[in-house]
Amino acid sequence: MALLETIGLSKSFGGLRAISNLDVDVEAGSIHGLIGPNGSGKSTFFNLVTGVYQPDPGSKIFFDGLDITKSPSHKIGALGIARTFQLLRLFSEMTVLQNLMVGYHTHVSYGFLKTIFNNSAIAKIDAQTSDEMMELLEFIGLADFASMPASELSGGQRRLLALGRAMAMRPKLLMLDEPAAGLSPVNVDRLMAIVMALKERFGLTVLIVEHILKVVMETCDTVTVLDYGQKIGEGSPSEVKDDHAVIEAYLGQEMDDDEIRAALNA
Amino acid sequence: MNAVASLLEYPSSYIEKLGNIHRILPWIMAFVVLLPLPHILETTLNEYYVYLANRICIFIMLCVGLNIVKGFCGQVTVGHVGLYAIGAVTSALISLHLGWSFWISLPLGVFAAGLAGVIVGLPSVRLEGAYLALATLGLGESVRIMIAVTPFFGSSTGLISIPSPAIGGFVFDTYRSYYYLVMTAALIGIYLSFSILRSATGRAFMAVREDTIAAAVHGINVTKYKLLAFVISALYAGAAGGLFAHMPPGYIHHNNFTIIEMVTLLLMVVLGGIGHIWGGVIGAIIVTIIYDQTLEFYFYQPLLFGLSMVLIVLFMPRGIGGMIDRYLVTKRFMAIQEGKSNGAS
């Protein structure tokens, strides 16, 4: 069964159609890749699914059988969709541990009033949460930095923290927006190993946008290729690699001399 | 910095030990330590300084409240002083016209300020930064003008002979007795702000301050928490206002709620350190004393405070509290590095 399903998903910014009529099915338990040239609508797709943007009328998004097309971001997050951002958007003035605790927010069992009237119970619950989060930090290898502000971390550590913060939500679907951008090849492998380990451990479904094609080709079960907001190819990595339309989108159309001359004069 | 830190190390470790036995113990200790203060001030200086201590306590409450919405939730509000006025006027009017006791009028004033806090907070749903500041400025200033032009609210004469609070036969009608009331209130205020801000609610506030989109995606209802921050800070302002109104000689005037007062309040928070609870307290103490000692140069005070605000924002953006935090972080980082090199060798 598809865990995430979009039907006729469209989004226009003024006259520009960033996404048009896109149907994507993300199967439960799979690793689904989303690739395409710059500006092909990958990040817009993420923002639509997580409620950061509102899709155009007529679009439908289903998660786990529920219609989430019009749900606000925080409700979508509470349902079990976690995501990372291309530009990370960490809570940089907060400590590493606090970043994860915010991620755990939807699972916190007490309300605001209890924080005033039942202090010791809160302290106990928070201590328990922080133990769990430390375990997660241990897993991604940031435990030493738990009490440091996130702004003090290096670039690679920040990417790990963004992943950890998303994982603290205990999600069903983890959406990664270019998780490996700017990492050295060694660190890319390390990061992907951690993602795979997390997937095994928590039984995740992963949707990943990535420019490093090696990552996509090696890890994904299914790949969807976007260009100008439309789906131009879908299938296993090896199928997609040989798809004519995909090659054209990435490398450009083959032109003969007359066509080049015409293009230059135009 | 190092010398100051080592000086503070012993008492802070002692307080920590107390806190481990029961979290309320350090606060009881602080209460006991602060009890003889008016006596000391009266004998070494004079009664005026007890009055100053009262003002400091009220400003601490205002600062701690403002810090929640501005420091922790990141919403730039300049309407706080209006909420303070609403708390003061409501409590004063109820006890003047209905003759109800302080213990009923104060909570009602706090409640009224809380309701007004929702209204001041509403623009924050749509506006950010300077635009939000302008909107809240308008709301805060309109409260003052309402008071200034309505005879019922005091207009130009102000409200006079607001009754003093009393428990049984004991009346809080001197600066000294009133000090015990405001000091207790300030301590409770600080304590509550710690319990709120060290919980999931406080973390949600900070997340909203850092990045609203990331906060929303991680399951935080941004609108709800923004409004909650405004309401909590309004409750603090209302309580501070009520306490101010009933403070001997029981007199409030719309001049107590001007934009200058608001700038002073902002200066306290900025100097103490935005998003730092103790910073707000330190800022309130320092700025109230400076304000008081420079009263002779009344006309230049706005210049002095405005200028120092600019200088602090430029050269010390995290304030005193931020400097302390910075020091602690560096120390912790050094400890990690040391631990690593020890482990390697």
Interface residues (C-beta under 8 A of the other chain):
Chain A: T50 G51 V52 P72 S73 H74 I76 G77 A78 A82 R83 F85 R89 L90 F91 S92 E93 M94 Q98 M101 V102 G103 H105 T106 V108 Y110 F112 T115 I116 N119 S120 I122 A123 D126 D144 F145 S147 M148 P149 E152 R165 A166 M169
Chain B: R23 L192 S195 I196 R198 S199 A200 T201 R203 A204 M206 A207 R209 E210 D211 I213 A214 A215 A216 V217 H218 G219 I220 N221 V222 L228 G275 V329 R332 F333 I336 G339 K340
